[in-house]
């Protein structure tokens, strides 16, 4: 267990940077919301990391999801990027 996992008391793997963590999660699960990022990894600025990944050349779509409380973004990694 690394220092970040200990700090957040998490058993889930955390990579060297939050951007890497987001990318690995999206490669495995294909999509992610801000709530998932916060609950699973303590990452609070998902949109900023998505922007950086897009700047690195990853194709990530934004889907607006409507619910009773309003709307939120669902970020979906384009299938061409999956490993």
Secondary structure as the mmCIF struct_conf table of DSSP 4:
data_model
#
loop_
_struct_conf.conf_type_id
_struct_conf.id
_struct_conf.beg_label_comp_id
_struct_conf.beg_label_asym_id
_struct_conf.beg_label_seq_id
_struct_conf.end_label_comp_id
_struct_conf.end_label_asym_id
_struct_conf.end_label_seq_id
HELX_RH_AL_P HELX_RH_AL_P1 UNK A 3 UNK A 8
TURN_TY1_P TURN_TY1_P1 UNK A 9 UNK A 9
BEND BEND1 UNK A 12 UNK A 12
BEND BEND2 UNK A 16 UNK A 17
HELX_RH_AL_P HELX_RH_AL_P2 UNK A 18 UNK A 29
BEND BEND3 UNK A 30 UNK A 30
STRN STRN1 UNK A 31 UNK A 33
HELX_RH_AL_P HELX_RH_AL_P3 UNK A 34 UNK A 41
HELX_RH_AL_P HELX_RH_AL_P4 UNK A 46 UNK A 55
TURN_TY1_P TURN_TY1_P2 UNK A 56 UNK A 57
STRN STRN2 UNK A 60 UNK A 67
TURN_TY1_P TURN_TY1_P3 UNK A 68 UNK A 69
STRN STRN3 UNK A 70 UNK A 77
HELX_RH_3T_P HELX_RH_3T_P1 UNK A 79 UNK A 81
#
